[in-house]
């Protein structure tokens, strides 16, 4: 009987227990024979938060950054995680195919407009951006990762210093426009604007020919030495764009013209993210991810987005938990507590948990299928905590359900989504030497029933 029960899913075991309890309340105990069982065979409901959990932070592999709805630009010097710099590559497209600029178009200016989405960090720090033309073809059907770089031409098109202003509207020609960054690309040379205006008619016939002629732009952020911010700009909707302003050289009485080249969902584009080898990170972080001192995870744990830092965790003795008994897991909560409150570098609103085998194959936990309200991973700003409900997963581990070995990982970025999150967080470790550490440590809280 025990072997049959042991193979049942956790939720069925719990349901059986509830039905049994209700039935026994309504019937005479003698009718179901419970009085014939010795005391040791009655149901044992227990709770513990002392199950061994090992966890430590480590470098995350690069992540996909192509075709995101926002693009990142800028540099930040985090007092804990050190320096992170985000640059990007992107095509620009014809807004209308078969454009005709006339017989004698004369360039007035060419301006890149990037519309703000959000900022993470200190927007009072001056940022520097350099712009180049890409010399390597980008492909929309190709995956690009955060450690990838593309070839560019050496001609500097712009060298722009700016303060991020994500909330300040911009007034141009008497019109009030949404907050955006404007970069003049003909301050040093008229090369790019003239290349577009003087393009052969065949190049302007369609975007396939055009992106072969002008492969795109590279915006390179310069690393900051203090504070700084990572700025997200909108791509979805085509608000961000390159605009060529020109006039008819044969008739100066005509009004000035302009032609927009959007940066939108149809553009191949990707971010390059540079964490500078964590050389500027604090010593606690360096000991874990550079020196690979996994024991440091007992004190603090670190998480960072943008292919930065992840947490590896294990429950090394969980398979032995029900070795001598049949155990039904009623509830299993992994509890995580934020160490600090930083109003500038706020924590991720959502974390992701995955399982991954030695070959790098990624899977997701069965409990996630019950929905985010059940599974968790959402930050509670009041209690400074996250939780993940792993009830069904732990039941499977106890029952030796999994035939391949894997580890669990906590991430800021969900590998299933083309969204990059620049946020980071510091969590209490599995056994922190701080007052109240037992209550705020990284721990598994387990409620279970022993069936005799």
HELIX and SHEET records of a PDB file:
HELIX    1   1 UNK A    2  UNK A    6  1                                   5    
HELIX    2   2 UNK A   10  UNK A   26  1                                  17    
HELIX    3   3 UNK A   29  UNK A   32  1                                   4    
HELIX    4   4 UNK A   34  UNK A   36  5                                   3    
HELIX    5   5 UNK A   39  UNK A   41  5                                   3    
HELIX    6   6 UNK A  191  UNK A  197  1                                   7    
HELIX    7   7 UNK A  207  UNK A  213  1                                   7    
HELIX    8   8 UNK A  276  UNK A  278  5                                   3    
HELIX    9   9 UNK A  283  UNK A  289  1                                   7    
HELIX   10  10 UNK A  294  UNK A  298  5                                   5    
HELIX   11  11 UNK A  318  UNK A  320  5                                   3    
HELIX   12  12 UNK A  366  UNK A  370  5                                   5    
HELIX   13  13 UNK A  372  UNK A  375  1                                   4    
HELIX   14  14 UNK A  391  UNK A  398  1                                   8    
HELIX   15  15 UNK A  437  UNK A  440  1                                   4    
SHEET    1   A 4 UNK A  44  UNK A  48  0                                        
SHEET    2   A 4 UNK A 443  UNK A 451 -1                                        
SHEET    3   A 4 UNK A 326  UNK A 337 -1                                        
SHEET    4   A 4 UNK A 385  UNK A 389 -1                                        
SHEET    1   B 5 UNK A  54  UNK A  59  0                                        
SHEET    2   B 5 UNK A 309  UNK A 314 -1                                        
SHEET    3   B 5 UNK A 406  UNK A 411 -1                                        
SHEET    4   B 5 UNK A 352  UNK A 357 -1                                        
SHEET    5   B 5 UNK A 362  UNK A 363 -1                                        
SHEET    1   C 8 UNK A 158  UNK A 162  0                                        
SHEET    2   C 8 UNK A 127  UNK A 133 -1                                        
SHEET    3   C 8 UNK A 217  UNK A 221 -1                                        
SHEET    4   C 8 UNK A  82  UNK A  90 -1                                        
SHEET    5   C 8 UNK A  70  UNK A  78 -1                                        
SHEET    6   C 8 UNK A 227  UNK A 234 -1                                        
SHEET    7   C 8 UNK A 105  UNK A 121 -1                                        
SHEET    8   C 8 UNK A 180  UNK A 184 -1                                        
SHEET    1   D 9 UNK A 158  UNK A 162  0                                        
SHEET    2   D 9 UNK A 127  UNK A 133 -1                                        
SHEET    3   D 9 UNK A 217  UNK A 221 -1                                        
SHEET    4   D 9 UNK A  82  UNK A  90 -1                                        
SHEET    5   D 9 UNK A  70  UNK A  78 -1                                        
SHEET    6   D 9 UNK A 227  UNK A 234 -1                                        
SHEET    7   D 9 UNK A 105  UNK A 121 -1                                        
SHEET    8   D 9 UNK A 241  UNK A 248 -1                                        
SHEET    9   D 9 UNK A 257  UNK A 262 -1                                        
SHEET    1   E 5 UNK A 158  UNK A 162  0                                        
SHEET    2   E 5 UNK A 127  UNK A 133 -1                                        
SHEET    3   E 5 UNK A 217  UNK A 221 -1                                        
SHEET    4   E 5 UNK A  82  UNK A  90 -1                                        
SHEET    5   E 5 UNK A 269  UNK A 274 -1                                        
SHEET    1   F 2 UNK A 170  UNK A 172  0                                        
SHEET    2   F 2 UNK A 175  UNK A 177 -1                                        
SHEET    1   G 2 UNK A 300  UNK A 304  0                                        
SHEET    2   G 2 UNK A 424  UNK A 428 -1                                        
END                                                                             
